[in-house]
């Protein structure tokens, strides 16, 4: 691609518009397809930042690691930390430099394989693979993550690396993840980059690749899943594979359809890595602005309380998403995800702060701080919700012991739980 690049953004077979990127100026632009605007379809597809106008819209304020110069709702489709590691490895294997690949060109690799329902054209053609083995994929990921060994010494085949590249670069986050599809009748597992048929269950799998630890962080996340769902927090059905890999059904692939999804960060342009705008108050204001129901606001309140009580401090703006209902042209709160203890319990941390502030605070959150949020957004039964979630702390040991998580790990994590006076 040249210094000035243009690609198309599609949704449900329609060209929504075109994205441009000037490498020299580090400036992006977007222009709606006039035919899309004239159709009067999907009026709330992009509720912020993109104005419904036929004029070119320029974006010059989003340079940096999170948005890479692109409009935030488009940057949401880019690979995250782990995905970029895989992408870099695959490029080096193919004798290319990641520095030579612009963010817009990277979207052509995402193409129609990304999370959500947005697709990018023209697409880079990648050969299909018809079946995968999770154990084999895990071994490939371990080699990819071994930075001590040079690419040419890792003994990775082109097919193995291409497979992990295709199914491991779209899912966000820092920990190793892959996308797979499991046939409902035969149980055959195939790459989950293209397939979204209703014949399959579509999973995001977080792989346990840490051989040095004596427990699975992914098993801890499954404990948190059990706790959260027992408390009425809405999550997609999840399971453990081989008692160590965390598998959760994708909420962007349902009944054979792709669903449009945006994170709070991608929807608004709030950089999830910066303290500015990173507050639960802003998250609730966004939910109100999107006209979410009171039941959804109550769900959001439950997640906030859960994160505080169970020491999930990695509760940043990309860990809250919204789903678009294209039939009713409105947004809803997506099921919860990435609820877990995010630190290494065997290490000592001098000071940790949560990503989203509560009542202006990132440490030492009190019950009163939670109630202030509840009063501000008229959350019903807030006292009851706080009490129920606080009382559930005793269940953590029960669920963790059932998965053979070492007692020392259990006790270390429990020490971080919040107790309201």
Beta strands, then each sheet from edge to edge (+ up, - down):
strand 1: 4-11
strand 2: 14-22
strand 3: 27-32
strand 4: 57-59
strand 5: 118-121
strand 6: 177-183
strand 7: 189-191
strand 8: 200-206
strand 9: 238-241
strand 10: 245-249
strand 11: 253-254
strand 12: 257-258
strand 13: 261-263
strand 14: 321-325
strand 15: 330-333
sheet 1: 4+ 3- 2+ 1- 5+
sheet 2: 7+ 6- 8+ 10- 9+
sheet 3: 11+ 12-
sheet 4: 13+ 14- 15+
end
